[in-house]
Amino acid sequence: MALPTDANTDLLICDAVRQTPEGKLDIAGYFPVPEVKIDAAAKLPVAINLTFVFVLKDGDGRYLPTFRLIDPMGKELHRGESGEFAKQPGAPGLVLLQVAHIPVAVAGNYAIVLQLGDGEYRRTFRVYQ
């Protein structure tokens, strides 16, 4: 078993994702850069729904992915699991995390942290108005 390397792990952020039986992703509301804009007229705090897709390009093994979502002040907003999966060598692996009702009290840099065994994959994204 070899953990995926951080350098070969990408993150996609979008509104919703559906994985087809053929392995393709149907993506709605994709953010091409790690920035999520909230309507300027919205009064904080607000709740948003996001889907995070970690694309694992290397590594292999069986994992029970867990994740944490952290706000700019360091407060943990969500913690959860996505269900066990097997990452096959030489094939990409996907971990989809759908998070509903993310409480956004302040704009700034949020973090999504994926844990696979002893491996931690931390990515930041900006939420702004």
ZAROFI-554957 format. One record per atom (N, C-alpha, C): residue in three letters; atom name; x, y, z. Coordinates in pm, 1 decimal. Example, Ala and Ser with C-alpha at 12.3 -4.5 7.8 and 13.67 -1.06 7.14 Angstrom:
! residues 2
   residuo   atomo       east      north         up
       ALA       N     1319.0     -569.0      780.0
       ALA      CA     1230.0     -450.0      780.0
       ALA       C     1320.0     -330.0      780.0
       SER       N     1285.0     -225.0      708.0
       SER      CA     1367.0     -106.0      714.0
       SER       C     1290.0        3.0      787.0
END
This chain:
! residues 129
   residuo   atomo       east      north         up
       MET       N       84.2     -117.8        0.0
       MET      CA        0.0        0.0        0.0
       MET       C       88.5      123.8        0.0
       ALA       N       62.5      213.5      -93.7
       ALA      CA      136.6      339.2     -104.9
       ALA       C       37.1      454.2     -102.0
       LEU       N       55.7      545.1       -8.7
       LEU      CA      -32.2      661.5       -1.4
       LEU       C      -15.7      748.7     -124.8
       PRO       N     -122.8      814.4     -167.9
       PRO      CA     -108.0      913.2     -274.9
       PRO       C      -14.3     1025.0     -229.1
       THR       N       61.2     1080.0     -322.3
       THR      CA      148.2     1191.9     -287.5
       THR       C       68.8     1322.1     -294.7
       ASP       N      107.4     1416.8     -210.6
       ASP      CA       38.6     1545.7     -207.3
       ASP       C       49.2     1616.4     -342.5
       ALA       N      165.3     1607.8     -405.0
       ALA      CA      187.7     1676.2     -532.9
       ALA       C       98.9     1621.1     -644.7
       ASN       N       57.3     1495.5     -632.8
       ASN      CA      -27.2     1433.6     -735.0
       ASN       C     -172.3     1419.5     -690.3
       THR       N     -213.6     1510.5     -603.3
       THR      CA     -351.7     1514.1     -555.8
       THR       C     -410.5     1650.1     -589.0
       ASP       N     -517.6     1650.8     -667.1
       ASP      CA     -583.8     1775.4     -707.0
       ASP       C     -717.2     1788.6     -635.9
       LEU       N     -766.9     1912.7     -630.3
       LEU      CA     -897.1     1939.2     -572.2
       LEU       C     -982.9     2016.4     -671.1
       LEU       N    -1104.9     1968.4     -692.6
       LEU      CA    -1206.2     2040.3     -769.3
       LEU       C    -1313.2     2085.5     -670.5
       ILE       N    -1361.3     2208.8     -687.5
       ILE      CA    -1469.3     2260.4     -604.5
       ILE       C    -1585.4     2294.4     -697.2
       CYS       N    -1704.4     2248.5     -660.7
       CYS      CA    -1821.9     2274.4     -744.3
       CYS       C    -1947.6     2269.8     -658.2
       ASP       N    -2059.2     2300.5     -722.2
       ASP      CA    -2186.8     2294.2     -651.9
       ASP       C    -2230.4     2149.0     -632.3
       ALA       N    -2220.7     2068.9     -737.1
       ALA      CA    -2265.8     1930.1     -729.3
       ALA       C    -2190.6     1843.9     -829.0
       VAL       N    -2177.6     1715.8     -795.7
       VAL      CA    -2109.9     1618.4     -882.3
       VAL       C    -2185.7     1487.4     -876.0
       ARG       N    -2191.3     1422.7     -990.5
       ARG      CA    -2247.1     1288.2     -997.6
       ARG       C    -2148.3     1203.4    -1075.2
       GLN       N    -2111.7     1089.1    -1020.6
       GLN      CA    -2020.8      998.8    -1090.0
       GLN       C    -2103.0      896.3    -1166.3
       THR       N    -2072.4      881.5    -1295.6
       THR      CA    -2145.9      787.3    -1379.2
       THR       C    -2086.8      647.2    -1362.9
       PRO       N    -2161.0      544.0    -1403.2
       PRO      CA    -2107.9      407.4    -1395.5
       PRO       C    -1980.2      388.2    -1478.2
       GLU       N    -1962.3      472.6    -1581.6
       GLU      CA    -1842.1      463.2    -1665.0
       GLU       C    -1722.1      532.3    -1601.2
       GLY       N    -1741.8      597.1    -1485.3
       GLY      CA    -1631.0      665.1    -1417.1
       GLY       C    -1618.9      812.3    -1449.8
       LYS       N    -1705.5      862.6    -1538.1
       LYS      CA    -1702.6     1005.2    -1570.5
       LYS       C    -1769.9     1083.4    -1459.4
       LEU       N    -1742.1     1214.9    -1456.1
       LEU      CA    -1805.7     1302.8    -1359.4
       LEU       C    -1897.0     1400.6    -1431.3
       ASP       N    -2020.3     1411.0    -1385.6
       ASP      CA    -2110.4     1516.3    -1430.4
       ASP       C    -2098.8     1626.3    -1325.5
       ILE       N    -2043.9     1741.4    -1366.3
       ILE      CA    -2011.8     1849.0    -1273.1
       ILE       C    -2103.6     1967.6    -1298.6
       ALA       N    -2162.5     2021.4    -1192.5
       ALA      CA    -2245.8     2140.9    -1201.3
       ALA       C    -2183.5     2249.9    -1113.5
       GLY       N    -2174.2     2368.8    -1168.5
       GLY      CA    -2125.5     2482.0    -1090.6
       GLY       C    -1979.3     2471.6    -1051.6
       TYR       N    -1893.4     2436.7    -1146.1
       TYR      CA    -1749.5     2420.4    -1120.5
       TYR       C    -1681.8     2556.0    -1101.6
       PHE       N    -1602.6     2567.2     -996.8
       PHE      CA    -1522.6     2687.3     -971.7
       PHE       C    -1382.8     2661.8    -1028.6
       PRO       N    -1343.7     2726.8    -1138.9
       PRO      CA    -1216.2     2695.7    -1204.2
       PRO       C    -1092.8     2737.4    -1123.9
       VAL       N    -1110.8     2825.5    -1028.0
       VAL      CA    -1003.8     2860.8     -934.8
       VAL       C    -1059.7     2839.8     -794.2
       PRO       N     -974.8     2820.5     -694.8
       PRO      CA    -1026.3     2791.2     -560.0
       PRO       C    -1082.7     2914.7     -490.2
       GLU       N    -1186.2     2971.4     -551.3
       GLU      CA    -1253.7     3089.0     -496.4
       GLU       C    -1404.2     3071.6     -512.5
       VAL       N    -1476.3     3098.5     -405.6
       VAL      CA    -1621.3     3086.7     -405.4
       VAL       C    -1677.7     3224.4     -374.3
       LYS       N    -1749.0     3281.1     -471.0
       LYS      CA    -1805.5     3414.4     -452.4
       LYS       C    -1949.7     3402.4     -404.3
       ILE       N    -1977.8     3474.5     -295.9
       ILE      CA    -2112.5     3482.3     -241.3
       ILE       C    -2174.5     3611.5     -293.0
       ASP       N    -2301.9     3608.4     -319.2
       ASP      CA    -2373.8     3726.7     -365.9
       ASP       C    -2341.4     3846.3     -277.2
       ALA       N    -2301.4     3954.8     -339.4
       ALA      CA    -2263.1     4075.4     -265.4
       ALA       C    -2377.1     4131.2     -181.7
       ALA       N    -2501.8     4104.1     -220.4
       ALA      CA    -2616.5     4154.5     -145.2
       ALA       C    -2649.3     4067.1      -23.7
       ALA       N    -2590.9     3948.5      -15.3
       ALA      CA    -2619.4     3858.2       96.6
       ALA       C    -2557.9     3912.6      225.3
       LYS       N    -2631.2     3898.6      331.9
       LYS      CA    -2582.9     3943.6      461.9
       LYS       C    -2528.7     3822.0      537.9
       LEU       N    -2402.6     3829.0      577.9
       LEU      CA    -2341.9     3719.3      652.8
       LEU       C    -2397.7     3716.9      793.8
       PRO       N    -2415.0     3601.3      853.8
       PRO      CA    -2374.8     3469.4      805.2
       PRO       C    -2475.3     3410.8      705.3
       VAL       N    -2422.2     3325.5      617.2
       VAL      CA    -2503.0     3251.5      521.0
       VAL       C    -2458.4     3105.6      525.4
       ALA       N    -2538.5     3019.6      466.3
       ALA      CA    -2501.9     2878.0      454.4
       ALA       C    -2490.7     2845.8      306.5
       ILE       N    -2383.0     2778.7      269.0
       ILE      CA    -2363.8     2739.0      129.9
       ILE       C    -2344.8     2587.8      122.4
       ASN       N    -2371.0     2533.4        5.0
       ASN      CA    -2351.1     2391.1      -22.6
       ASN       C    -2240.2     2378.1     -125.9
       LEU       N    -2142.1     2295.1      -97.4
       LEU      CA    -2032.7     2272.4     -191.3
       LEU       C    -2001.0     2123.7     -198.9
       THR       N    -1944.0     2084.4     -311.3
       THR      CA    -1891.3     1949.7     -327.7
       THR       C    -1743.1     1961.1     -358.1
       PHE       N    -1663.4     1884.5     -284.9
       PHE      CA    -1518.6     1882.1     -302.4
       PHE       C    -1481.3     1746.7     -362.2
       VAL       N    -1402.6     1749.5     -469.2
       VAL      CA    -1358.4     1626.3     -534.3
       VAL       C    -1206.1     1622.6     -529.2
       PHE       N    -1153.8     1529.7     -451.9
       PHE      CA    -1009.1     1506.6     -450.1
       PHE       C     -978.0     1403.2     -557.1
       VAL       N     -885.8     1437.0     -646.8
       VAL      CA     -843.1     1347.7     -753.8
       VAL       C     -704.5     1295.6     -716.1
       LEU       N     -697.5     1165.8     -690.4
       LEU      CA     -573.2     1100.9     -647.8
       LEU       C     -510.2     1035.6     -770.4
       LYS       N     -397.3     1088.6     -814.9
       LYS      CA     -335.7     1042.6     -939.4
       LYS       C     -235.2      930.2     -919.2
       ASP       N     -194.3      907.4     -795.0
       ASP      CA     -101.0      797.3     -768.2
       ASP       C     -140.0      731.2     -637.0
       GLY       N      -59.2      635.3     -593.6
       GLY      CA      -88.1      561.5     -471.4
       GLY       C     -180.3      444.1     -497.9
       ASP       N     -194.8      359.0     -395.6
       ASP      CA     -286.8      246.1     -404.0
       ASP       C     -317.7      197.6     -263.3
       GLY       N     -429.8      130.3     -251.7
       GLY      CA     -468.6       74.3     -122.1
       GLY       C     -615.3       96.3      -92.6
       ARG       N     -658.5       41.1       19.3
       ARG      CA     -796.0       57.3       66.8
       ARG       C     -795.7      165.3      174.7
       TYR       N     -890.1      256.8      164.1
       TYR      CA     -894.9      370.1      255.4
       TYR       C    -1037.5      398.4      301.1
       LEU       N    -1048.3      453.4      420.8
       LEU      CA    -1172.9      509.2      471.5
       LEU       C    -1147.4      658.9      487.2
       PRO       N    -1177.2      737.6      383.1
       PRO      CA    -1147.4      879.9      386.6
       PRO       C    -1230.0      953.1      492.4
       THR       N    -1164.0     1041.1      564.8
       THR      CA    -1232.0     1132.2      655.1
       THR       C    -1193.7     1273.6      614.1
       PHE       N    -1276.1     1370.0      651.7
       PHE      CA    -1245.1     1506.9      614.9
       PHE       C    -1286.3     1602.5      725.1
       ARG       N    -1223.1     1719.8      721.3
       ARG      CA    -1257.1     1830.6      810.4
       ARG       C    -1264.6     1956.6      726.3
       LEU       N    -1358.4     2044.4      759.6
       LEU      CA    -1370.8     2174.3      695.3
       LEU       C    -1346.1     2278.8      803.3
       ILE       N    -1253.7     2371.4      776.2
       ILE      CA    -1207.8     2466.8      877.2
       ILE       C    -1223.6     2608.6      823.7
       ASP       N    -1276.6     2698.1      908.6
       ASP      CA    -1297.3     2836.5      866.3
       ASP       C    -1170.6     2920.1      884.9
       PRO       N    -1171.4     3046.6      841.0
       PRO      CA    -1050.7     3130.6      851.4
       PRO       C    -1002.3     3154.2      994.8
       MET       N    -1088.9     3135.7     1092.9
       MET      CA    -1051.5     3156.0     1233.1
       MET       C     -997.2     3027.9     1297.1
       GLY       N     -993.1     2917.8     1219.5
       GLY      CA     -944.1     2790.9     1271.2
       GLY       C    -1052.0     2702.7     1332.4
       LYS       N    -1178.2     2743.8     1323.3
       LYS      CA    -1289.0     2666.4     1379.7
       LYS       C    -1329.6     2556.1     1283.1
       GLU       N    -1343.4     2435.3     1336.9
       GLU      CA    -1388.9     2323.2     1255.1
       GLU       C    -1538.9     2335.1     1231.9
       LEU       N    -1578.9     2340.1     1105.1
       LEU      CA    -1719.6     2356.4     1069.4
       LEU       C    -1788.8     2224.0     1041.6
       HIS       N    -1716.9     2130.3      981.8
       HIS      CA    -1772.0     1998.8      948.5
       HIS       C    -1661.8     1894.4      964.4
       ARG       N    -1706.1     1774.0      996.7
       ARG      CA    -1617.8     1657.3     1002.4
       ARG       C    -1701.2     1539.5      953.5
       GLY       N    -1641.4     1452.7      873.2
       GLY      CA    -1719.8     1339.6      824.5
       GLY       C    -1636.0     1235.9      753.1
       GLU       N    -1704.8     1133.7      701.9
       GLU      CA    -1644.6     1025.7      624.5
       GLU       C    -1713.5     1020.0      488.9
       SER       N    -1644.1      959.4      391.8
       SER      CA    -1706.9      947.4      260.1
       SER       C    -1729.9      803.0      218.9
       GLY       N    -1695.9      707.1      299.8
       GLY      CA    -1715.0      566.7      264.0
       GLY       C    -1587.3      504.2      211.1
       GLU       N    -1563.0      381.2      248.6
       GLU      CA    -1439.7      311.9      210.0
       GLU       C    -1431.1      294.8       57.9
       PHE       N    -1308.5      305.8        7.4
       PHE      CA    -1287.1      281.4     -135.3
       PHE       C    -1148.4      221.5     -155.5
       ALA       N    -1130.8      159.1     -271.8
       ALA      CA    -1002.3       99.2     -308.0
       ALA       C     -939.7      183.5     -418.8
       LYS       N     -821.7      232.9     -395.0
       LYS      CA     -745.2      307.4     -496.3
       LYS       C     -656.1      206.3     -567.3
       GLN       N     -679.5      188.7     -696.7
       GLN      CA     -603.2       92.9     -776.7
       GLN       C     -474.8      157.7     -828.7
       PRO       N     -363.5       84.8     -829.3
       PRO      CA     -239.4      141.3     -883.3
       PRO       C     -254.8      172.2    -1031.6
       GLY       N     -201.3      286.2    -1074.1
       GLY      CA     -203.4      325.0    -1214.7
       GLY       C     -334.8      383.7    -1262.7
       ALA       N     -434.5      391.3    -1176.5
       ALA      CA     -563.9      448.9    -1214.1
       ALA       C     -596.8      562.3    -1117.2
       PRO       N     -663.9      666.3    -1166.1
       PRO      CA     -700.0      774.7    -1074.6
       PRO       C     -806.9      729.4     -975.0
       GLY       N     -800.4      787.4     -856.7
       GLY      CA     -903.0      762.7     -754.9
       GLY       C     -973.9      892.5     -724.0
       LEU       N    -1101.4      883.7     -690.6
       LEU      CA    -1180.7     1002.8     -661.5
       LEU       C    -1242.3      991.1     -523.1
       VAL       N    -1231.5     1097.8     -447.2
       VAL      CA    -1301.2     1108.3     -319.1
       VAL       C    -1393.4     1228.5     -330.1
       LEU       N    -1524.7     1202.5     -327.5
       LEU      CA    -1625.6     1308.3     -338.7
       LEU       C    -1681.6     1339.2     -200.5
       LEU       N    -1679.0     1466.2     -165.0
       LEU      CA    -1729.4     1510.2      -35.2
       LEU       C    -1835.1     1617.3      -57.5
       GLN       N    -1959.9     1583.4      -34.4
       GLN      CA    -2068.3     1679.9      -47.4
       GLN       C    -2096.2     1735.5       91.9
       VAL       N    -2084.6     1868.5      103.8
       VAL      CA    -2103.4     1932.5      233.9
       VAL       C    -2216.1     2033.9      221.1
       ALA       N    -2322.2     2010.5      295.3
       ALA      CA    -2438.6     2099.5      292.0
       ALA       C    -2435.7     2194.3      411.6
       HIS       N    -2489.8     2310.0      390.6
       HIS      CA    -2508.1     2410.3      496.7
       HIS       C    -2377.1     2449.5      564.2
       ILE       N    -2278.3     2483.6      483.2
       ILE      CA    -2151.5     2532.1      537.8
       ILE       C    -2176.7     2672.1      592.9
       PRO       N    -2157.0     2693.9      722.0
       PRO      CA    -2182.7     2825.7      778.4
       PRO       C    -2068.9     2922.7      746.3
       VAL       N    -2100.5     3024.3      668.9
       VAL      CA    -2000.6     3125.4      633.8
       VAL       C    -2033.0     3251.6      713.3
       ALA       N    -1954.5     3275.5      817.6
       ALA      CA    -1973.8     3393.6      901.8
       ALA       C    -1880.8     3506.2      859.7
       VAL       N    -1765.9     3468.6      802.1
       VAL      CA    -1667.8     3567.7      758.2
       VAL       C    -1609.4     3524.7      624.7
       ALA       N    -1569.0     3621.5      545.9
       ALA      CA    -1497.3     3591.9      422.1
       ALA       C    -1353.1     3558.0      458.7
       GLY       N    -1285.7     3487.0      370.2
       GLY      CA    -1145.6     3454.6      394.5
       GLY       C    -1108.9     3318.3      341.1
       ASN       N     -994.8     3267.0      386.8
       ASN      CA     -942.7     3138.8      340.2
       ASN       C     -990.9     3024.9      428.6
       TYR       N    -1066.4     2935.4      368.6
       TYR      CA    -1116.2     2815.8      434.7
       TYR       C    -1026.1     2699.8      394.6
       ALA       N    -1028.6     2591.3      472.8
       ALA      CA     -948.3     2473.8      440.5
       ALA       C    -1035.5     2349.7      441.9
       ILE       N    -1011.0     2262.9      345.0
       ILE      CA    -1070.0     2129.5      343.0
       ILE       C     -952.5     2032.7      358.5
       VAL       N     -962.8     1942.8      455.1
       VAL      CA     -853.3     1850.6      486.0
       VAL       C     -903.7     1708.4      468.3
       LEU       N     -842.1     1634.8      376.4
       LEU      CA     -873.6     1494.7      352.7
       LEU       C     -769.6     1411.0      426.3
       GLN       N     -816.7     1309.7      499.4
       GLN      CA     -727.5     1217.8      570.2
       GLN       C     -745.9     1079.3      511.0
       LEU       N     -636.3     1019.6      464.0
       LEU      CA     -634.1      881.8      414.6
       LEU       C     -527.8      808.2      494.0
       GLY       N     -566.7      724.9      585.9
       GLY      CA     -468.0      657.5      670.2
       GLY       C     -382.5      761.0      740.4
       ASP       N     -250.4      752.0      721.3
       ASP      CA     -157.5      848.4      781.1
       ASP       C     -134.7      970.7      693.5
       GLY       N     -196.5      975.1      577.8
       GLY      CA     -176.4     1086.9      484.7
       GLY       C     -280.5     1195.8      503.4
       GLU       N     -232.7     1320.4      504.6
       GLU      CA     -322.6     1435.6      516.1
       GLU       C     -303.0     1524.4      393.9
       TYR       N     -415.3     1563.3      332.6
       TYR      CA     -414.0     1643.3      210.4
       TYR       C     -498.0     1768.2      237.9
       ARG       N     -429.5     1879.3      261.4
       ARG      CA     -494.7     2004.6      299.0
       ARG       C     -494.6     2099.5      180.4
       ARG       N     -613.8     2152.1      149.5
       ARG      CA     -628.2     2248.7       41.8
       ARG       C     -706.0     2368.9       94.6
       THR       N     -669.3     2487.3       46.9
       THR      CA     -739.1     2606.8       88.4
       THR       C     -819.4     2663.0      -29.3
       PHE       N     -926.4     2731.4        4.7
       PHE      CA    -1006.6     2802.1      -94.9
       PHE       C    -1058.7     2928.6      -29.8
       ARG       N    -1077.3     3028.2     -111.4
       ARG      CA    -1119.1     3158.6      -63.9
       ARG       C    -1269.7     3175.8      -81.7
       VAL       N    -1334.9     3225.7       21.9
       VAL      CA    -1476.1     3261.3       14.3
       VAL       C    -1483.1     3413.1       30.3
       TYR       N    -1550.2     3479.0      -64.8
       TYR      CA    -1556.1     3626.0      -61.3
       TYR       C    -1688.2     3674.4     -118.7
       GLN       N    -1712.9     3806.2      -98.8
       GLN      CA    -1832.9     3869.9     -156.0
       GLN       C    -1790.7     3968.2     -261.4
END
